[in-house]
Amino acid sequence: MLYINNLTASIGGRKILDGLDLTINPGEVHAIMGPNGAGKSTLANVLGGRDGYEVTGSITYNGLDLLSLKPEERAGAGLFLAFQYPVEIPGVGNLYFLRTAMNSVRRLRGLDEIGVSDFLAMAEAAMESVEMDRSLKNRSVNDGFSGGEKKRNEILQMAMLEPTLAVLDETDSGLDIDALRIVANGVNALRSTTRSMLVITHYQRLLGYIVPDRVHVLAGGRIIRSGGKELAVELEASGYTETVARAAAVAGTAR
Amino acid sequence: MSSTAIATRLRDLGQPADRGEPEWLVRSRASAFSWLAEHGFPTQKNEAWRYLRLGPIIDGEFRPSRPGNDLSAQIVNQLVPDLGGPRLVFVDGHLHTGLCTFGEDVQGLTIASIASLLTTRSNVLPAFFDDGDHEYRDGFAALNVGLAGDGAFIAIAAGVIVEQPIQIVYCSTDDLQPVLSTTRSCVVAEPGSRVVLVETHVGVGVNPSFANNVTRIDVGQNAQVEHHMIQNAAPQAVQFGVLDVTQGANSHFSSNAFSLGASVARHEVRVRLDGEAADVTLAGLYLPSGSQHHDNPVTVEHVAPGCTSRQIYNGVLDEQGHGVFNGRIIVQPSANGTDATQSNRNLVLSDRAEIDTRPRLEILTDDVTCAHGVTVGRLDEDAIFYLRTRGIAEPMARSMLTMAFANEMVQRVENVSLRSWVEHVVSQRLDSSTRLAAGVDADTAEVAP
């Protein structure tokens, strides 16, 4: 269960998130849509624990004060952040990285480390589910990977680290239609009653593949509208400008 | 003490009159000492020594080493790998036959100690100690000729391929009165021969020691020589070494230099490309931390046309470590068609660490391809965040990225046993500083509310 309450985030005195509230129940998939500059990536970064933001408000996840935890502790608590731009790490082998990450997370969760053969079997199955080229196993993490390969690698990590809350930041960016389908299938295979997801995207396109339970519109650092999956379709038809203007008008009337 | 007084003191200590050396050597030593008395030791005004404070080293009251110091085989085996081939072990600059492994005789391979050759009236040695003009590159080069009493002599006959790597181990012992070890080693790879050399510098104890070594390698036409240098000397060691290489036509030479230990280490590599179409790759990794100083002067001189040279040196600088890359490429007017590159990348882990990097290109002909590049940077914070979001704690993330940077150089070592040993000592060395960082982190975490 994730509760975000009156969250603000500023960077260099500039407020990017401005009173954001959001609740996600176990097993639910929520989508956050919004125009450029709405604060979508900032929300992902603040959830992940990136330095450099002044943050107020609260984020509670399974009873834990997420904001007081280090990024690695958040991973241990079940959070996974799929990056919009996965970082290239030359010199660190992909499988070595994956196993180190997996065992770190398992230690944080009080589980035993995974043995090599179990690990390899699990990695093989996860690579199969995202149709990943096996030659990428022994390459350095994301180093020289294509856009699609990087995103598959993110979903591979997600499958291996078994989060209970996955935040997917613009996972569709830079993907052609085939890669989008494969990545979405990988994500859908990981949907379960105990795993929540927050899918952050600019376009409705991805939500045709990963069908959300709830859709929220983020603008000016707060959620201005929420609805079911049909809201994504409506947004695509009318555009953000109109939606934002209407929401502002509604807010004005209410006042 | 003046340079002259130091030279006189070292001469008197190192050269008892009754040593019974051949007359040519007595003359060479005398001329070296008189050169040293006249010119002194280099100062920071000397371009090749400008980043090193020599005063405290020269004033260190070092006493030239004597043969006969002992060390247990168990200790040596802990300090150096067993690569299966011949292994020469020098203790404080003198061959310790009890610790050596000569292995099976290989036809066309000669392995001997310089000391043994000095007593057998060898005719190859005079030119190796004295090239006739009585000029020395600097005071330490002269001091080496003045004092060197031993070293490795390795000759590979034409066309002979030596399969197993030949190890040369230099080990210092612990002595309250600091000892100066001086060796002069010589490798002659005749035309078409092939050999892999592994030079290791290690030591025991906590007292200062000083080593001033010279290794000369003559790579004949079409010969192929691979040289590895792993300097993992004792913490208070001052380690000076020169690798002086001359290459014939179509020859290949490569060197991988790993500088890990010592308080002050200076590993100079000089390569002269004398024959056409020769190629050379000089790689290095230096890891100064604490208050260590690792100096890497590298010179490649293109004399013959059509040669290729590569200099690839990387450094990881932590705490108050000081690293120097002083890389020179000289292209003589005769060296048309030269292809020379140089790259130096540095990873700085601490605000107090220092790196001096200095590319020096002296190109005296037009027909050349020459490129050089330098970077000085820190760990990629985006990469650290990425690893941390995958559950990897910050100290581990930093250590992984640091090791990844160093690993590029480690992976250049082709011999599998040697590579895994280098990997082991490099990661051990890097881990000891990251562990320290982790400790500091834990302390502040306890204090925080």
Interface residues (C-beta under 8 A of the other chain):
Chain A: G48 G49 R50 D51 K70 P71 E72 R74 A75 G76 L79 F80 L81 F83 P86 V87 E88 I89 P90 G91 V92 F97 T100 A101 M102 S104 V105 L108 S140 Q157 L161
Chain B: D380 E381 D382 A383 F385 Y386 L387 R388 T389 R390 G391 I392 A393 E394 M396 M400 L401 M403 A404 F405 N407 E408
